Amino acid sequence: MKLLVTGMAGFIGHAVAKRLAGQGHDLVGIDNLNDYYDVALKHARLSDLIKCDDVRFIELDLADSEGMSALFAAEQFDRVIHLAAQAGVRYSLDNPHAYAESNLVGHLNVLEGCRRHSIEHLVYASSSSVYGMNEKVPFATHDAVDHPISLYAATKKANELMAHTYSHLYELPTTGLRFFTVYGPWGRPDMAPFKFTQALLEGKPIQVNNHGDMQRDFTYIDDIVEGVVRILDVIPASGNSTSAPDTSTAPYALYNIGNGSPVALMDFIRAIERATGCDAKCDFRGMQPGDVPRTWADTEALFDATGYRPQVGIEEGVARFVEWYRNFYQI
């Protein structure tokens, strides 16, 4: 197939492209290479893909409507894996317009390209952040998600609504994946696993929110990628009921993609301590705006659809990440 992977220089986009390379597909990736975090890391991810003869990269901003329209017209993709977005909960408090441009305008441009060129299946990134103030655990896609507590989360909920509209109006098959705290080699520097590892190896204190009383459904990158690749072939059909938020008469689907097993934040920190051989100096602080005390994915629907369950536990996943970090930064 000819596939578009948006956000190819990003953490998940790079991993998905690498997983699909060498399988007979024609892969085209785009990214705007913005400076939200270290651009050198993004370039390094792209360099890691250079040896893949079936992967091409085009620097392009999702919010460039004319550029996106020209891309779809020229390439004639079969399917689209849309992973590009302005990420980060806290950054949305300071730079809200970046989220409107990338996550709303950009997502609209992807939807328009897909419907105008009869894309077989659009798989796009949503987020566990949409669950917001939800107190019921584990989080399930049939739960109502009407109370986001960050602009980032609101844009991701908007992405799901926009996708449903296009599925309904144009019979465009769309599948949204709500990612849960992805970590592993080539990970994002703005996320806790990267920050904590960096701080421990440099002998600096780490900031621990809500005084450490938090849980996250940490999910290793390889498990995320396997779910994305498998769901690409599970194309939603029309004719379901509309009795729950994750079902529709349109060809539309939503899935949680996580480990399905929450880990206490302090246990995660101890795993980093063991992997690095360093003791954490914790600077405990209160809950931060836009943050939630715990996440926990109900992943049964994804398992039913793909037959895949996550394979990598915290100890193994953290050890792999720390090993990559040491090698990449030559520590």
Sequence and secondary structure as in RCSB ss.txt:
>XXXX:A:sequence
MKLLVTGMAGFIGHAVAKRLAGQGHDLVGIDNLNDYYDVALKHARLSDLIKCDDVRFIELDLADSEGMSALFAAE
QFDRVIHLAAQAGVRYSLDNPHAYAESNLVGHLNVLEGCRRHSIEHLVYASSSSVYGMNEKVPFATHDAVDHPIS
LYAATKKANELMAHTYSHLYELPTTGLRFFTVYGPWGRPDMAPFKFTQALLEGKPIQVNNHGDMQRDFTYIDDIV
EGVVRILDVIPASGNSTSAPDTSTAPYALYNIGNGSPVALMDFIRAIERATGCDAKCDFRGMQPGDVPRTWADTE
ALFDATGYRPQVGIEEGVARFVEWYRNFYQI
>XXXX:A:secstr
 EEEEETTTSHHHHHHHHHHTTSS EEEEEE   SSS HHHHHHHHHHTTT TTEEEEE  TT HHHHHHHHHHH
  SEEEE      TTHHHH HHHHIIIIIIHHHHHHHHHHHTT SEEEEEEEGGGGTT  SSSB TTS     SS
HHHHHHHHHHHHHHHHHHHH   EEEEEE  EESTT  TTSHHHHHHHHHHHT  EEEGGGG  EE  EEHHHHH
HHHHHHTT    S    SSTT  SSSEEEEEES SS EEHHHHHHHHHHHHT    EEE    TT  SB  B  H
HHHHHH       HHHHHHHHHHHHHHHTT 
